[in-house]
């Protein structure tokens, strides 16, 4: 959104779900329920961006990031060992424009 950072509590450690992180982020940003529905949790690096479903466990996906890049990522000529994943709060790609306008 604004390029800012937030530190969120992983309530269940490695088993924290994307839904739980989403709720924490909405609370941090003081979003109402409708505003929160416009966004989703993502894991992104230079070569791959994955939108997480509510039941996904972000830390599990981050720990397996190299295998995900090998399977789904963009090919590069040079090996990029510094393609570290980060968690982002971004627009929900599954949201239709009609729904987005309705929430506004």
LUMFI-431863 format. One line per field, with one value per residue (C-alpha): residue number from 0; residue in one letter; x, y, z. Coordinates in pm, 1 decimal. Example, Ala and Ser with C-alpha at 12.3 -4.5 7.8 and 13.67 -1.06 7.14 Angstrom:
BEGIN
pos: [0 / 1];
code: [A / S];
c1: [1230.0 / 1367.0];
c2: [-450.0 / -106.0];
c3: [780.0 / 714.0];
END
This chain:
BEGIN
pos: [0 / 1 / 2 / 3 / 4 / 5 / 6 / 7 / 8 / 9 / 10 / 11 / 12 / 13 / 14 / 15 / 16 / 17 / 18 / 19 / 20 / 21 / 22 / 23 / 24 / 25 / 26 / 27 / 28 / 29 / 30 / 31 / 32 / 33 / 34 / 35 / 36 / 37 / 38 / 39 / 40 / 41 / 42 / 43 / 44 / 45 / 46 / 47 / 48 / 49 / 50 / 51 / 52 / 53 / 54 / 55 / 56 / 57 / 58 / 59 / 60 / 61 / 62 / 63 / 64 / 65 / 66 / 67 / 68 / 69 / 70 / 71 / 72 / 73 / 74 / 75 / 76 / 77 / 78 / 79 / 80 / 81 / 82 / 83 / 84 / 85 / 86 / 87 / 88 / 89 / 90 / 91 / 92 / 93 / 94 / 95 / 96 / 97 / 98 / 99 / 100 / 101 / 102 / 103];
code: [X / X / X / X / X / X / X / X / X / X / X / X / X / X / X / X / X / X / X / X / X / X / X / X / X / X / X / X / X / X / X / X / X / X / X / X / X / X / X / X / X / X / X / X / X / X / X / X / X / X / X / X / X / X / X / X / X / X / X / X / X / X / X / X / X / X / X / X / X / X / X / X / X / X / X / X / X / X / X / X / X / X / X / X / X / X / X / X / X / X / X / X / X / X / X / X / X / X / X / X / X / X / X / X];
c1: [0.0 / 239.3 / 558.2 / 556.0 / 640.7 / 458.5 / 565.1 / 287.9 / 261.2 / 263.1 / 2.7 / 64.1 / 427.0 / 492.2 / 125.2 / -9.4 / -243.3 / -272.1 / -619.7 / -475.7 / -206.0 / -468.9 / -678.4 / -372.1 / -282.8 / -637.6 / -627.5 / -288.5 / -423.1 / -754.7 / -951.9 / -1321.9 / -1447.4 / -1532.7 / -1196.1 / -1013.7 / -1195.3 / -1011.2 / -674.3 / -496.2 / -167.3 / 102.2 / 449.7 / 669.0 / 1026.1 / 1187.3 / 1099.4 / 763.3 / 450.0 / 194.3 / -136.2 / -216.1 / -550.8 / -692.7 / -582.6 / -228.8 / 58.2 / 293.3 / 597.9 / 564.9 / 556.3 / 851.9 / 1055.8 / 989.6 / 1038.8 / 1331.9 / 1128.8 / 833.5 / 1059.5 / 1194.9 / 840.3 / 656.5 / 910.4 / 1038.0 / 1355.1 / 1663.2 / 1995.3 / 2197.1 / 2125.6 / 1983.0 / 2048.7 / 1931.2 / 1569.5 / 1439.8 / 1060.5 / 873.4 / 512.6 / 299.7 / -51.5 / -178.3 / -494.8 / -680.9 / -624.6 / -940.9 / -1157.5 / -1363.9 / -1372.1 / -1746.8 / -1693.1 / -1409.4 / -1630.5 / -1909.3 / -1677.9 / -1564.6];
c2: [0.0 / 267.7 / 63.5 / 65.8 / -220.8 / -379.4 / -641.5 / -890.2 / -1150.2 / -1510.5 / -1631.2 / -1995.9 / -1976.4 / -2182.0 / -2285.7 / -1929.9 / -1907.4 / -1638.4 / -1563.0 / -1489.7 / -1264.1 / -1090.1 / -1017.6 / -882.3 / -658.9 / -524.4 / -447.3 / -275.3 / -59.0 / 2.5 / -132.6 / -200.9 / -544.2 / -435.7 / -269.1 / -581.2 / -788.3 / -597.0 / -736.7 / -1068.5 / -1197.7 / -1264.3 / -1412.4 / -1246.6 / -1242.0 / -1116.5 / -1434.9 / -1538.6 / -1394.5 / -1622.6 / -1514.3 / -1718.1 / -1876.0 / -1825.9 / -2169.9 / -2150.5 / -2129.1 / -1852.5 / -1975.3 / -2322.0 / -2171.3 / -1944.9 / -2240.6 / -2423.5 / -2116.0 / -2250.4 / -2553.0 / -2327.5 / -2107.9 / -2416.6 / -2531.3 / -2202.6 / -1919.4 / -1716.8 / -1854.4 / -1637.7 / -1677.9 / -1627.5 / -1809.5 / -1567.6 / -1713.0 / -1389.6 / -1433.1 / -1421.8 / -1420.5 / -1152.2 / -1134.1 / -858.5 / -725.3 / -657.2 / -636.1 / -966.5 / -1083.8 / -1296.0 / -992.6 / -879.0 / -511.9 / -511.0 / -639.3 / -394.1 / -101.7 / -234.5 / -232.0 / 123.4];
c3: [0.0 / 116.7 / 122.2 / 502.0 / 730.8 / 1020.4 / 1270.5 / 1334.4 / 1605.8 / 1486.0 / 1735.5 / 1655.9 / 1544.3 / 1230.3 / 1228.4 / 1201.3 / 902.3 / 637.4 / 772.8 / 1116.9 / 969.6 / 756.8 / 1067.1 / 1250.3 / 955.9 / 929.1 / 1301.6 / 1262.3 / 977.4 / 1157.3 / 860.7 / 885.7 / 779.2 / 422.4 / 361.7 / 472.9 / 209.8 / -63.9 / 42.9 / 82.3 / 216.1 / -41.9 / -38.6 / -300.9 / -421.8 / -741.1 / -929.1 / -785.2 / -621.9 / -456.5 / -307.5 / 1.0 / 76.1 / 425.7 / 549.7 / 410.0 / 656.2 / 537.9 / 729.5 / 576.8 / 227.2 / 303.0 / 429.9 / 101.3 / -119.3 / -324.5 / -433.7 / -520.9 / -735.4 / -910.7 / -986.5 / -1055.3 / -1072.2 / -1363.0 / -1514.4 / -1497.2 / -1672.1 / -1355.6 / -1033.6 / -781.9 / -438.1 / -273.4 / -386.1 / -28.6 / 9.6 / 201.6 / 315.1 / 164.5 / 219.7 / -131.3 / -336.0 / -357.4 / -716.0 / -704.9 / -636.5 / -934.3 / -1026.7 / -957.3 / -601.1 / -546.7 / -644.4 / -422.2 / -117.2 / -191.0];
END
